[in-house]
Amino acid sequence: MLPMKKTTRRRPSSEFVHQFLVVLTGTDSLVWRRIQVPERYSFWDLHVAIQDAMGWKDYVQVGCCLRGECQPR
């Protein structure tokens, strides 16, 4: 008979999650992704998450718009 494994309970995380809607503009068809990242993510981590979600290999020039104000590329 195999010994029973002791199971440990995970404590619920109190970490908040931020959700982003990423929309690729300037295309004929609508291209978008909804991503969720932990609140502890840095701007670099967010950049990497967007790159991964879009299937990019860090060779796409990205601009950013927040509340209708856009930064130039």
N, C-alpha and C positions, 0 to 999 in steps of 0.2 A: 504494500500500500504506500502511495506517495504521501509525503508530509503535506499538510495544508499550508498554503501560503498565507501569510498575514497580510490583509489588505489595509491600506492606509487611506484615510479620507482626506481629500484635498479641501483645504479651506477655501471658501469663495473669495475670489479676488476682488479687492475694492478698487481696482484700476479702471479708469474710464476709457472709453473707446471713442475716437473721432471718426466720423464717416464723411467721405468726400465723393462728390460726383465729378469725374474727370471726363471732359468732352473734347474731342478732337475737332477743331474748326477747320474750315477750308477744304472740306472733302465733299464729294457728291452724295455719299450716303452718311447717315448718322453713325458715328463711332463714339461709344462711351463705355465707361467702366465705373462701377460703384465699389469703392474700397473702404475698408475699416482698418484703422491702425491704433495701437495703444497710445495713450496720451503721453507716455514717456518718450515717444519717437522724436528724434531730432529732425531738422529740416532735411538733412542728408538721408535719413532713414525714410522719410516721406518720398523723397526723390526716387530712391531705389524701389520703393513699393509701387510707385506709379510706373516706372520703367518695367518692372516685372509684370504688372497687370496688363500693360499694353503690348507686351511681348517685344519690347525694344532692348537693344544691347548697349545702351548709353551712347548712341550715336545720333540721337534725334534732338534737335534744338527745341527747347521747351520754354514757353512763356507762361506767365501766371496772371490770372484775373481774379480779383476779390471784390465782391460787391460792385461789380460793374467797372472797376478801375483796373486797367491792364498795364503791366510792365512791358516795356519794349524788349524784343528778343536781342 
